[in-house]
Amino acid sequence: MQASKEAILALADGRIFRGRGFGAVGETVGEVVFNTAMTGYQEVLTDPSYKGQMVCMTYPEIGNVGINADDQESTRVYVEGFIVREYVSQPSNWRSEMALGEYLEAAGVVGIEGIDTRALVRHIRTAGAQEAVISSVNLNADELVAKAKAAPGLIGRDLVKEVTTATAYDWEVAEWDLADGYRHPSQEQLRDCPLIVTIDYGVKRNILRRLIASGFRVKVMPAAATAAQVLALNPDGIFLSNGPADPAGVPYASETVRDLLGKKPIFGICLGHQILGLALGGRTYKLGFGHHGANHPVMDLRTRRVEITSQNHGFAVDAESLAGKAELSHLNLNDQTIEGLHGLGVPFFSVQYHPEASPGPHDSSYLFDRFRRLVNEFPRYGNEALDRVLATEGEAGGPA
């Protein structure tokens, strides 16, 4: 791993930050965003939704708990670059298996430390998220700014095809336990569970674990799966996963979901929520600097309760475009953007945030229980199943 090699972060608007490189030696480009979570940097690094982006952590010390095999949210690091105020090269944690810098070096990911991350965040909040370059091999600021300006950006790009699974597979791992690690239900335990087809736009592993823990069998299918291919498995429900970049850049996804609406219960998270909005005939738009962190307040408009949520998205659904097509169920209290939808006479619901909480608080974990009840009620009540579930949620232990 490189030792204190000078590095530069150059933004497309010409702003320059000088620091020290760590992780891999090299140069990388991506949209620079900031994440306000205090913990969970390994989950952030391995979240496929960050494909195409470089992440600045606002918490000043990063790396102090190291890296371990259990906390990965996918098979690899997906961030394009990593930006921190102070990198801790000597972690202290009983679960740590290697230092963060070694991990990034092995993954070929360029990092930069020693910059004023507060100044960077204030600049992004004013100027907006934008393309940038981190380099520890070229220190010519003008050349790096030119490269950042020439970068394609995220609007209209299909990055889902770069993170989705190539083939369908069964997921059979439940949540982590302090005593035993990840639980593995037996085939006998899974045999009679309702089947959920998860369409993988960049799914995080903890979502799949939470589905198993909720009493489901899980089959994961590629993002390009058609409605006919999904329905051929005769699932009891359909889950639409998180994923990167612009939902309008994956029109095949919204076309598939449009053909699935009303045929099976559907639950969508993050990009899955946005794709549902497009499938209903709505619109999406790019946020100024997105929502990335584990401390975003969201109000459930039905119960008026506030949840502290984990979030990672740069686009949002336009509320006006869904008038009469869906009910707005959750609202972001920071900027009043849509955070949830309920179907109108159609058994689906979705949230923009991440109730699987990896990392993040567990205020929203009831949504997985809601999905289980919706799947249970659908065979009997059909398109009225969601209304019944919402009406009885308080009796079942939900937040009502």
TORTORTI-732289 format. One record per residue (C-alpha): residue number from 0; residue in three letters; y, x, z. Coordinates in Angstrom, 1 decimal, decimal comma. Layout:
BEGIN
(node NUM; "Ala"; (Y; X; Z)) ...
END
This chain:
BEGIN
(node 0; "Met"; (0,0; 0,0; 0,0)) (node 1; "Gln"; (3,5; 1,2; -0,8)) (node 2; "Ala"; (5,6; 2,6; 2,0)) (node 3; "Ser"; (9,3; 1,5; 2,1)) (node 4; "Lys"; (9,8; 1,7; -1,6)) (node 5; "Glu"; (13,1; 0,3; -2,7)) (node 6; "Ala"; (13,0; -3,1; -4,4)) (node 7; "Ile"; (15,5; -5,6; -5,8)) (node 8; "Leu"; (15,5; -9,4; -5,9)) (node 9; "Ala"; (17,7; -10,5; -8,9)) (node 10; "Leu"; (18,6; -14,2; -9,4)) (node 11; "Ala"; (19,4; -15,7; -12,8)) (node 12; "Asp"; (23,0; -16,4; -11,7)) (node 13; "Gly"; (23,6; -12,7; -11,1)) (node 14; "Arg"; (23,2; -12,6; -7,3)) (node 15; "Ile"; (21,4; -9,4; -6,2)) (node 16; "Phe"; (19,6; -8,6; -3,0)) (node 17; "Arg"; (18,3; -5,1; -2,2)) (node 18; "Gly"; (15,4; -4,4; 0,1)) (node 19; "Arg"; (12,1; -2,7; 0,5)) (node 20; "Gly"; (8,9; -3,5; -1,4)) (node 21; "Phe"; (5,6; -4,3; 0,2)) (node 22; "Gly"; (2,3; -5,6; -1,2)) (node 23; "Ala"; (1,8; -4,7; -4,8)) (node 24; "Val"; (4,0; -2,3; -6,6)) (node 25; "Gly"; (5,4; -3,9; -9,8)) (node 26; "Glu"; (7,6; -6,6; -11,1)) (node 27; "Thr"; (7,3; -10,4; -11,0)) (node 28; "Val"; (9,3; -13,5; -12,1)) (node 29; "Gly"; (9,4; -17,1; -10,9)) (node 30; "Glu"; (11,6; -19,8; -9,4)) (node 31; "Val"; (12,7; -18,7; -6,0)) (node 32; "Val"; (12,5; -21,3; -3,2)) (node 33; "Phe"; (12,6; -21,2; 0,6)) (node 34; "Asn"; (10,1; -22,4; 3,1)) (node 35; "Thr"; (11,2; -23,4; 6,6)) (node 36; "Ala"; (7,8; -23,3; 8,4)) (node 37; "Met"; (7,5; -20,9; 11,3)) (node 38; "Thr"; (3,8; -20,3; 10,8)) (node 39; "Gly"; (1,2; -20,8; 8,1)) (node 40; "Tyr"; (2,3; -18,1; 5,7)) (node 41; "Gln"; (-1,3; -17,6; 4,5)) (node 42; "Glu"; (-1,7; -21,3; 3,7)) (node 43; "Val"; (1,6; -21,1; 1,8)) (node 44; "Leu"; (0,5; -18,1; -0,2)) (node 45; "Thr"; (-2,7; -19,8; -1,3)) (node 46; "Asp"; (-1,3; -23,2; -2,0)) (node 47; "Pro"; (-1,7; -23,8; -5,8)) (node 48; "Ser"; (1,4; -26,0; -5,7)) (node 49; "Tyr"; (3,4; -22,8; -5,5)) (node 50; "Lys"; (2,2; -21,6; -8,9)) (node 51; "Gly"; (5,3; -20,4; -10,9)) (node 52; "Gln"; (7,4; -19,9; -7,7)) (node 53; "Met"; (8,4; -17,0; -5,4)) (node 54; "Val"; (8,7; -18,1; -1,8)) (node 55; "Cys"; (11,3; -16,9; 0,8)) (node 56; "Met"; (10,2; -17,6; 4,4)) (node 57; "Thr"; (13,1; -18,5; 6,6)) (node 58; "Tyr"; (11,4; -17,4; 9,8)) (node 59; "Pro"; (12,5; -13,8; 10,4)) (node 60; "Glu"; (9,1; -12,1; 11,2)) (node 61; "Ile"; (6,2; -12,6; 8,9)) (node 62; "Gly"; (2,8; -11,0; 9,1)) (node 63; "Asn"; (2,3; -10,8; 12,8)) (node 64; "Val"; (-1,0; -12,8; 12,8)) (node 65; "Gly"; (-2,4; -11,0; 9,8)) (node 66; "Ile"; (-4,8; -12,6; 7,3)) (node 67; "Asn"; (-8,3; -14,1; 7,7)) (node 68; "Ala"; (-10,8; -15,7; 5,3)) (node 69; "Asp"; (-10,8; -19,1; 7,0)) (node 70; "Asp"; (-7,1; -20,0; 6,5)) (node 71; "Gln"; (-7,0; -19,8; 2,7)) (node 72; "Glu"; (-6,1; -23,1; 0,9)) (node 73; "Ser"; (-7,7; -22,0; -2,3)) (node 74; "Thr"; (-9,6; -19,1; -3,9)) (node 75; "Arg"; (-6,6; -16,9; -4,4)) (node 76; "Val"; (-2,9; -16,2; -3,9)) (node 77; "Tyr"; (-0,8; -18,4; -6,1)) (node 78; "Val"; (2,8; -17,5; -5,3)) (node 79; "Glu"; (4,4; -15,3; -7,9)) (node 80; "Gly"; (6,3; -13,2; -5,2)) (node 81; "Phe"; (6,9; -13,2; -1,5)) (node 82; "Ile"; (10,3; -12,7; 0,3)) (node 83; "Val"; (10,7; -12,0; 4,0)) (node 84; "Arg"; (13,3; -10,7; 6,4)) (node 85; "Glu"; (10,9; -8,4; 8,3)) (node 86; "Tyr"; (7,3; -7,7; 7,4)) (node 87; "Val"; (5,0; -6,9; 10,3)) (node 88; "Ser"; (2,5; -4,3; 9,1)) (node 89; "Gln"; (0,5; -4,2; 12,3)) (node 90; "Pro"; (-0,8; -7,8; 13,1)) (node 91; "Ser"; (-2,0; -8,8; 16,5)) (node 92; "Asn"; (-4,4; -11,7; 16,5)) (node 93; "Trp"; (-8,1; -12,0; 17,3)) (node 94; "Arg"; (-8,8; -13,8; 13,9)) (node 95; "Ser"; (-7,0; -11,2; 11,8)) (node 96; "Glu"; (-9,1; -9,3; 9,2)) (node 97; "Met"; (-6,3; -7,4; 7,4)) (node 98; "Ala"; (-2,6; -7,0; 7,2)) (node 99; "Leu"; (-0,5; -9,2; 5,0)) (node 100; "Gly"; (0,7; -6,3; 2,9)) (node 101; "Glu"; (-2,9; -5,2; 2,1)) (node 102; "Tyr"; (-3,7; -8,8; 1,2)) (node 103; "Leu"; (-0,8; -9,0; -1,3)) (node 104; "Glu"; (-1,6; -5,6; -2,7)) (node 105; "Ala"; (-5,2; -6,7; -3,4)) (node 106; "Ala"; (-4,0; -9,9; -5,0)) (node 107; "Gly"; (-1,5; -8,0; -7,2)) (node 108; "Val"; (1,5; -9,9; -5,7)) (node 109; "Val"; (4,9; -8,2; -5,3)) (node 110; "Gly"; (6,7; -8,7; -2,0)) (node 111; "Ile"; (10,2; -7,7; -0,8)) (node 112; "Glu"; (11,4; -7,3; 2,8)) (node 113; "Gly"; (14,6; -6,3; 4,5)) (node 114; "Ile"; (16,9; -8,6; 2,7)) (node 115; "Asp"; (19,2; -11,1; 4,4)) (node 116; "Thr"; (17,1; -14,2; 4,0)) (node 117; "Arg"; (19,7; -16,4; 5,6)) (node 118; "Ala"; (22,2; -15,4; 2,9)) (node 119; "Leu"; (19,6; -16,1; 0,2)) (node 120; "Val"; (18,8; -19,5; 1,6)) (node 121; "Arg"; (22,5; -20,5; 1,9)) (node 122; "His"; (22,9; -19,4; -1,7)) (node 123; "Ile"; (20,0; -21,4; -2,9)) (node 124; "Arg"; (21,2; -24,5; -1,1)) (node 125; "Thr"; (24,5; -24,2; -2,9)) (node 126; "Ala"; (23,5; -22,9; -6,3)) (node 127; "Gly"; (20,1; -24,5; -6,4)) (node 128; "Ala"; (16,6; -23,1; -6,9)) (node 129; "Gln"; (16,5; -20,8; -9,9)) (node 130; "Glu"; (14,5; -18,2; -11,8)) (node 131; "Ala"; (14,5; -14,7; -10,3)) (node 132; "Val"; (12,8; -11,3; -10,5)) (node 133; "Ile"; (11,5; -9,1; -7,8)) (node 134; "Ser"; (10,9; -5,5; -8,9)) (node 135; "Ser"; (9,9; -2,3; -7,2)) (node 136; "Val"; (9,6; -0,4; -10,5)) (node 137; "Asn"; (12,9; -1,1; -12,2)) (node 138; "Leu"; (16,1; -0,9; -10,1)) (node 139; "Asn"; (18,5; -1,7; -12,9)) (node 140; "Ala"; (20,1; -4,9; -11,6)) (node 141; "Asp"; (21,6; -6,0; -14,9)) (node 142; "Glu"; (18,3; -5,7; -16,7)) (node 143; "Leu"; (16,5; -7,8; -14,0)) (node 144; "Val"; (19,2; -10,5; -14,1)) (node 145; "Ala"; (18,7; -10,7; -17,9)) (node 146; "Lys"; (15,0; -11,1; -17,4)) (node 147; "Ala"; (15,5; -13,9; -14,8)) (node 148; "Lys"; (17,9; -15,7; -17,2)) (node 149; "Ala"; (15,3; -15,5; -19,9)) (node 150; "Ala"; (12,5; -16,9; -17,8)) (node 151; "Pro"; (11,2; -20,4; -18,8)) (node 152; "Gly"; (11,7; -22,3; -15,6)) (node 153; "Leu"; (9,5; -25,2; -14,4)) (node 154; "Ile"; (10,9; -28,3; -16,2)) (node 155; "Gly"; (8,4; -29,6; -18,7)) (node 156; "Arg"; (5,8; -26,9; -18,0)) (node 157; "Asp"; (2,2; -27,7; -17,5)) (node 158; "Leu"; (1,0; -25,4; -14,7)) (node 159; "Val"; (-1,7; -27,7; -13,6)) (node 160; "Lys"; (-4,0; -26,4; -16,3)) (node 161; "Glu"; (-3,7; -23,0; -14,7)) (node 162; "Val"; (-4,8; -24,1; -11,2)) (node 163; "Thr"; (-7,2; -27,0; -11,8)) (node 164; "Thr"; (-11,0; -26,5; -11,6)) (node 165; "Ala"; (-12,8; -25,8; -14,9)) (node 166; "Thr"; (-15,8; -27,9; -13,9)) (node 167; "Ala"; (-16,6; -30,8; -11,6)) (node 168; "Tyr"; (-18,2; -29,9; -8,2)) (node 169; "Asp"; (-19,2; -31,4; -4,9)) (node 170; "Trp"; (-17,2; -30,5; -1,8)) (node 171; "Glu"; (-19,2; -30,6; 1,5)) (node 172; "Val"; (-17,1; -28,8; 4,1)) (node 173; "Ala"; (-15,3; -30,6; 7,0)) (node 174; "Glu"; (-12,6; -29,4; 9,3)) (node 175; "Trp"; (-12,5; -26,2; 11,3)) (node 176; "Asp"; (-13,7; -26,2; 14,9)) (node 177; "Leu"; (-12,7; -23,5; 17,4)) (node 178; "Ala"; (-16,3; -23,0; 18,6)) (node 179; "Asp"; (-18,2; -23,2; 15,3)) (node 180; "Gly"; (-15,7; -22,7; 12,5)) (node 181; "Tyr"; (-15,9; -25,0; 9,5)) (node 182; "Arg"; (-18,4; -27,9; 9,9)) (node 183; "His"; (-21,0; -28,5; 7,2)) (node 184; "Pro"; (-22,3; -32,1; 7,3)) (node 185; "Ser"; (-26,0; -32,4; 6,2)) (node 186; "Gln"; (-27,0; -34,1; 3,0)) (node 187; "Glu"; (-28,5; -36,8; 5,1)) (node 188; "Gln"; (-25,1; -37,4; 6,8)) (node 189; "Leu"; (-23,3; -37,5; 3,4)) (node 190; "Arg"; (-25,8; -39,6; 1,5)) (node 191; "Asp"; (-24,5; -43,0; 2,6)) (node 192; "Cys"; (-20,8; -42,1; 2,7)) (node 193; "Pro"; (-18,4; -43,7; 0,2)) (node 194; "Leu"; (-17,9; -41,5; -2,8)) (node 195; "Ile"; (-14,3; -40,3; -3,5)) (node 196; "Val"; (-13,5; -38,7; -6,9)) (node 197; "Thr"; (-10,7; -36,2; -6,4)) (node 198; "Ile"; (-8,7; -35,4; -9,5)) (node 199; "Asp"; (-7,7; -31,7; -9,0)) (node 200; "Tyr"; (-4,2; -30,9; -10,0)) (node 201; "Gly"; (-4,2; -27,9; -7,7)) (node 202; "Val"; (-5,9; -29,4; -4,6)) (node 203; "Lys"; (-5,6; -27,7; -1,2)) (node 204; "Arg"; (-8,9; -27,2; 0,6)) (node 205; "Asn"; (-7,7; -28,9; 3,8)) (node 206; "Ile"; (-7,2; -32,2; 1,9)) (node 207; "Leu"; (-10,9; -32,0; 0,9)) (node 208; "Arg"; (-11,9; -31,2; 4,4)) (node 209; "Arg"; (-9,9; -34,1; 5,8)) (node 210; "Leu"; (-11,6; -36,5; 3,3)) (node 211; "Ile"; (-15,0; -35,3; 4,5)) (node 212; "Ala"; (-13,9; -35,6; 8,1)) (node 213; "Ser"; (-12,9; -39,2; 7,3)) (node 214; "Gly"; (-16,5; -40,1; 6,3)) (node 215; "Phe"; (-16,4; -39,6; 2,6)) (node 216; "Arg"; (-18,5; -37,8; 0,0)) (node 217; "Val"; (-16,2; -35,9; -2,3)) (node 218; "Lys"; (-16,6; -35,0; -6,0)) (node 219; "Val"; (-13,8; -32,9; -7,5)) (node 220; "Met"; (-13,0; -33,3; -11,2)) (node 221; "Pro"; (-10,7; -31,3; -13,5)) (node 222; "Ala"; (-7,1; -32,6; -14,1)) (node 223; "Ala"; (-7,9; -33,4; -17,7)) (node 224; "Ala"; (-10,7; -35,9; -16,7)) (node 225; "Thr"; (-10,4; -39,2; -18,4)) (node 226; "Ala"; (-10,5; -42,6; -16,7)) (node 227; "Ala"; (-13,8; -43,3; -18,4)) (node 228; "Gln"; (-15,3; -40,0; -17,0)) (node 229; "Val"; (-14,0; -40,9; -13,5)) (node 230; "Leu"; (-15,3; -44,5; -13,6)) (node 231; "Ala"; (-18,7; -43,4; -15,0)) (node 232; "Leu"; (-19,4; -41,9; -11,5)) (node 233; "Asn"; (-18,8; -45,3; -9,9)) (node 234; "Pro"; (-16,7; -44,0; -7,1)) (node 235; "Asp"; (-15,6; -46,1; -4,1)) (node 236; "Gly"; (-12,1; -44,6; -4,3)) (node 237; "Ile"; (-10,0; -42,1; -6,2)) (node 238; "Phe"; (-7,8; -39,4; -4,7)) (node 239; "Leu"; (-4,9; -37,7; -6,7)) (node 240; "Ser"; (-4,2; -34,2; -5,4)) (node 241; "Asn"; (-1,1; -32,0; -5,0)) (node 242; "Gly"; (-0,2; -29,5; -7,7)) (node 243; "Pro"; (2,6; -27,4; -9,2)) (node 244; "Ala"; (5,7; -27,8; -11,3)) (node 245; "Asp"; (6,9; -30,8; -13,3)) (node 246; "Pro"; (4,9; -34,1; -13,2)) (node 247; "Ala"; (6,3; -35,0; -16,6)) (node 248; "Gly"; (4,7; -31,8; -18,0)) (node 249; "Val"; (1,2; -33,3; -17,5)) (node 250; "Pro"; (1,4; -36,6; -19,5)) (node 251; "Tyr"; (-2,4; -36,7; -19,8)) (node 252; "Ala"; (-2,6; -37,1; -16,0)) (node 253; "Ser"; (-0,3; -40,2; -15,8)) (node 254; "Glu"; (-2,2; -41,7; -18,8)) (node 255; "Thr"; (-5,5; -41,4; -16,9)) (node 256; "Val"; (-4,1; -42,8; -13,7)) (node 257; "Arg"; (-2,5; -45,7; -15,6)) (node 258; "Asp"; (-6,0; -46,6; -16,8)) (node 259; "Leu"; (-7,4; -46,4; -13,3)) (node 260; "Leu"; (-4,8; -48,6; -11,5)) (node 261; "Gly"; (-6,4; -51,7; -10,1)) (node 262; "Lys"; (-10,0; -50,6; -10,8)) (node 263; "Lys"; (-10,5; -48,6; -7,6)) (node 264; "Pro"; (-8,5; -47,8; -4,4)) (node 265; "Ile"; (-6,2; -44,8; -5,0)) (node 266; "Phe"; (-4,5; -42,4; -2,6)) (node 267; "Gly"; (-2,1; -39,8; -3,9)) (node 268; "Ile"; (-0,4; -36,8; -2,3)) (node 269; "Cys"; (2,5; -34,8; -3,6)) (node 270; "Leu"; (2,0; -34,3; -7,4)) (node 271; "Gly"; (-0,5; -37,1; -7,2)) (node 272; "His"; (2,2; -39,4; -5,8)) (node 273; "Gln"; (4,6; -38,4; -8,6)) (node 274; "Ile"; (2,0; -39,0; -11,2)) (node 275; "Leu"; (1,4; -42,4; -9,8)) (node 276; "Gly"; (5,1; -43,1; -10,1)) (node 277; "Leu"; (5,0; -42,1; -13,8)) (node 278; "Ala"; (1,8; -44,1; -14,4)) (node 279; "Leu"; (3,7; -47,2; -13,1)) (node 280; "Gly"; (6,4; -46,6; -15,7)) (node 281; "Gly"; (8,8; -44,8; -13,4)) (node 282; "Arg"; (10,7; -41,6; -13,8)) (node 283; "Thr"; (10,8; -38,2; -11,9)) (node 284; "Tyr"; (13,6; -35,7; -11,6)) (node 285; "Lys"; (14,1; -32,1; -10,3)) (node 286; "Leu"; (15,6; -31,7; -6,8)) (node 287; "Gly"; (18,3; -29,1; -6,2)) (node 288; "Phe"; (16,2; -26,8; -4,1)) (node 289; "Gly"; (13,1; -28,9; -3,2)) (node 290; "His"; (11,4; -29,5; 0,1)) (node 291; "His"; (9,3; -26,7; 1,4)) (node 292; "Gly"; (8,4; -26,5; 5,1)) (node 293; "Ala"; (6,6; -28,1; 8,1)) (node 294; "Asn"; (9,5; -29,8; 9,8)) (node 295; "His"; (10,9; -32,6; 7,5)) (node 296; "Pro"; (11,6; -36,0; 9,1)) (node 297; "Val"; (10,2; -39,0; 7,2)) (node 298; "Met"; (10,6; -42,6; 8,2)) (node 299; "Asp"; (7,8; -45,2; 7,6)) (node 300; "Leu"; (9,9; -48,1; 6,4)) (node 301; "Arg"; (7,3; -50,7; 7,6)) (node 302; "Thr"; (7,1; -49,5; 11,2)) (node 303; "Arg"; (10,5; -47,6; 11,4)) (node 304; "Arg"; (8,7; -44,7; 13,0)) (node 305; "Val"; (9,6; -41,2; 12,1)) (node 306; "Glu"; (7,0; -38,6; 11,3)) (node 307; "Ile"; (7,6; -34,8; 11,2)) (node 308; "Thr"; (5,9; -33,7; 8,0)) (node 309; "Ser"; (4,8; -30,7; 6,0)) (node 310; "Gln"; (6,2; -30,6; 2,5)) (node 311; "Asn"; (6,1; -28,6; -0,7)) (node 312; "His"; (7,6; -30,1; -3,9)) (node 313; "Gly"; (10,5; -29,5; -6,2)) (node 314; "Phe"; (10,5; -32,9; -8,0)) (node 315; "Ala"; (10,9; -36,5; -6,8)) (node 316; "Val"; (10,3; -40,0; -8,0)) (node 317; "Asp"; (13,4; -42,0; -9,0)) (node 318; "Ala"; (13,5; -45,1; -6,8)) (node 319; "Glu"; (15,4; -47,3; -9,2)) (node 320; "Ser"; (12,9; -46,7; -12,0)) (node 321; "Leu"; (10,1; -48,3; -9,8)) (node 322; "Ala"; (12,0; -51,5; -8,9)) (node 323; "Gly"; (9,5; -54,4; -9,0)) (node 324; "Lys"; (6,6; -52,0; -9,8)) (node 325; "Ala"; (5,9; -50,6; -6,3)) (node 326; "Glu"; (7,1; -50,9; -2,7)) (node 327; "Leu"; (8,9; -47,9; -1,2)) (node 328; "Ser"; (7,0; -47,1; 2,0)) (node 329; "His"; (8,5; -43,8; 3,3)) (node 330; "Leu"; (11,9; -42,3; 3,1)) (node 331; "Asn"; (13,1; -38,7; 3,7)) (node 332; "Leu"; (15,8; -38,7; 6,4)) (node 333; "Asn"; (17,4; -35,5; 5,2)) (node 334; "Asp"; (18,3; -36,6; 1,7)) (node 335; "Gln"; (17,0; -40,2; 1,3)) (node 336; "Thr"; (14,5; -39,3; -1,4)) (node 337; "Ile"; (11,3; -41,3; -1,8)) (node 338; "Glu"; (8,4; -40,1; 0,3)) (node 339; "Gly"; (5,9; -42,9; -0,1)) (node 340; "Leu"; (4,8; -45,8; -2,3)) (node 341; "His"; (2,6; -48,9; -1,7)) (node 342; "Gly"; (1,1; -50,9; -4,6)) (node 343; "Leu"; (2,3; -54,4; -5,3)) (node 344; "Gly"; (-0,9; -56,4; -5,9)) (node 345; "Val"; (-2,7; -53,1; -6,7)) (node 346; "Pro"; (-4,8; -51,2; -4,1)) (node 347; "Phe"; (-3,0; -47,8; -4,0)) (node 348; "Phe"; (-0,7; -45,9; -1,7)) (node 349; "Ser"; (0,8; -42,4; -2,0)) (node 350; "Val"; (3,0; -40,0; -0,1)) (node 351; "Gln"; (5,2; -37,1; -1,3)) (node 352; "Tyr"; (4,5; -35,0; 1,7)) (node 353; "His"; (1,3; -33,3; 3,0)) (node 354; "Pro"; (-0,6; -35,3; 5,8)) (node 355; "Glu"; (-3,5; -32,7; 5,7)) (node 356; "Ala"; (-1,0; -30,5; 7,7)) (node 357; "Ser"; (-2,1; -27,0; 6,7)) (node 358; "Pro"; (0,3; -25,7; 7,8)) (node 359; "Gly"; (2,2; -28,4; 9,6)) (node 360; "Pro"; (2,3; -31,1; 12,2)) (node 361; "His"; (-0,4; -33,9; 12,4)) (node 362; "Asp"; (1,9; -36,9; 12,7)) (node 363; "Ser"; (0,6; -38,2; 9,3)) (node 364; "Ser"; (-3,1; -37,8; 9,8)) (node 365; "Tyr"; (-3,5; -41,6; 10,1)) (node 366; "Leu"; (-3,1; -41,8; 6,3)) (node 367; "Phe"; (-6,7; -40,6; 5,8)) (node 368; "Asp"; (-7,9; -43,3; 8,1)) (node 369; "Arg"; (-5,9; -45,8; 6,1)) (node 370; "Phe"; (-7,6; -44,7; 2,9)) (node 371; "Arg"; (-11,0; -45,1; 4,6)) (node 372; "Arg"; (-10,2; -48,7; 5,6)) (node 373; "Leu"; (-8,8; -49,4; 2,1)) (node 374; "Val"; (-12,0; -48,2; 0,5)) (node 375; "Asn"; (-14,1; -50,3; 3,0)) (node 376; "Glu"; (-12,0; -53,5; 2,4)) (node 377; "Phe"; (-11,8; -53,2; -1,4)) (node 378; "Pro"; (-15,2; -54,6; -2,3)) (node 379; "Arg"; (-14,5; -57,8; -0,4)) (node 380; "Tyr"; (-10,7; -58,3; -0,9)) (node 381; "Gly"; (-10,0; -56,5; -4,2)) (node 382; "Asn"; (-6,3; -56,2; -5,0)) (node 383; "Glu"; (-5,4; -57,8; -1,6)) (node 384; "Ala"; (-7,2; -55,1; 0,3)) (node 385; "Leu"; (-4,1; -52,9; 0,9)) (node 386; "Asp"; (-2,1; -55,8; 2,4)) (node 387; "Arg"; (-5,0; -56,5; 4,7)) (node 388; "Val"; (-5,2; -52,9; 5,8)) (node 389; "Leu"; (-1,5; -52,6; 6,5)) (node 390; "Ala"; (-1,5; -55,9; 8,4)) (node 391; "Thr"; (-4,3; -54,7; 10,7)) (node 392; "Glu"; (-3,5; -51,0; 10,9)) (node 393; "Gly"; (-2,2; -51,2; 14,4)) (node 394; "Glu"; (-5,5; -52,7; 15,6)) (node 395; "Ala"; (-7,4; -49,9; 14,0)) (node 396; "Gly"; (-5,4; -47,1; 15,7)) (node 397; "Gly"; (-2,7; -46,5; 13,1)) (node 398; "Pro"; (1,0; -46,1; 13,7)) (node 399; "Ala"; (2,0; -49,8; 13,4)) 
END
